[in-house]
Amino acid sequence: MAKGMLGRVLQSCLSLMKLAYLQRFKKLNIP
């Protein structure tokens, strides 16, 4: 159970980081 929860938390953190990175990239690309 602990490992499963840890994996879920890690995946959610990674997805959040990806979203933030994509948003930042889009903002930078806006002319």
C-alpha positions in Angstrom: 0.0 0.0 0.0 2.7 2.5 0.9 4.6 1.9 -2.3 1.4 2.4 -4.3 0.7 5.6 -2.6 4.2 6.8 -3.1 4.0 6.0 -6.8 0.7 7.9 -7.1 2.2 10.9 -5.3 5.3 10.9 -7.5 3.2 10.6 -10.7 0.9 13.4 -9.6 3.9 15.6 -8.8 5.5 14.8 -12.2 2.3 15.7 -14.0 2.0 19.0 -12.2 5.6 19.8 -13.0 5.0 19.0 -16.7 1.9 21.2 -16.7 3.8 24.1 -15.1 6.7 23.6 -17.6 4.4 23.6 -20.6 2.6 26.7 -19.4 5.9 28.5 -18.9 7.1 27.4 -22.3 3.8 28.6 -23.9 4.1 32.0 -22.2 7.7 32.3 -23.4 6.6 31.4 -27.0 3.9 34.1 -27.1 5.2 36.9 -29.3 
